[in-house]
Amino acid sequence: MQQFYYYLAYHLAKNPRESYTISNIHMLHLEIIDNENRERSAFPIC
């Protein structure tokens, strides 16, 4: 789970003015959706 927080911090620092939605959280992965251009980033949790 700690790797996820590093990933999230990197993702937000890369585009600090954009907003993101975290969705589809479950055992296998979570999905970060860029609200401005609708890009999706899946990150495995394991």
Phi, psi and omega in degrees: 000329180297324178299325179298318181294323174297317180297316181296318179297319178296316183297318181285325180291330181292324181224073189293339183271350182268156180252151184229152173240131176263124183219173176056045179278122175206195190293331190265319181200168168233162186237129175255125182251126175282115187290341182276314183242009173062027174283142180246136176236119178264137181231120180287139176252104176192000000 
